[in-house]
């Protein structure tokens, strides 16, 4: 489990424990129960609102994924491709290179195409050649 996933898991476990505990206490301590439910509701609402921001667009969702799962090459690749398609090729290349660092050889064609879009043909040729070499040995 990575850090973000285990933090989420721990938070859910703690909330579940708190709710269970608060319901037990509610039999004898309704004020404690009310306070705990109110606190739990506020916390989960805040977490939901925060996560909703991540779902506003494909790009914000994928960027969020690169933060939560930094070794997910596909997320880095998806953000990079979206940036390249949107015209921010230089930033997109940073994400594509990160994807290639995580999962070498799988994104070479996309990196070459991005370099080609900004007129860096020598770099494009280098990545297209590396891609062809990988495909020959695949």
Residue pairs with C-beta under 8 A, 6 or more apart in sequence:
1 9
2 68
2 69
2 70
2 71
4 67
4 68
4 69
5 68
5 69
11 47
15 40
15 43
15 44
18 36
18 40
19 36
19 37
19 40
21 36
22 32
22 33
22 36
22 37
22 40
23 33
25 32
25 33
25 36
26 32
26 33
53 60
54 60
54 61
54 64
55 61
58 78
58 82
59 79
59 82
59 83
59 86
62 75
62 78
62 79
62 82
63 79
65 72
65 75
66 72
66 75
66 76
66 79
66 95
66 98
69 75
71 102
72 102
73 98
73 99
73 100
73 102
73 103
73 106
73 107
74 99
76 95
76 96
76 98
76 99
76 102
77 95
77 96
77 99
77 106
77 107
77 110
79 92
79 95
80 92
80 93
80 94
80 95
80 96
80 98
80 99
80 107
80 110
80 114
81 92
81 96
81 110
82 92
83 89
83 91
83 92
83 95
84 92
84 93
84 96
84 110
84 113
84 114
84 117
85 92
86 92
89 114
89 117
89 118
90 118
92 114
93 111
93 114
93 115
96 107
96 110
96 111
96 114
97 111
99 106
99 107
100 106
100 107
100 108
100 111
105 130
105 131
105 134
108 127
108 128
108 130
108 131
108 134
109 127
109 128
109 131
111 127
112 123
112 124
112 125
112 126
112 127
112 128
112 131
113 124
115 121
115 123
115 124
115 127
116 124
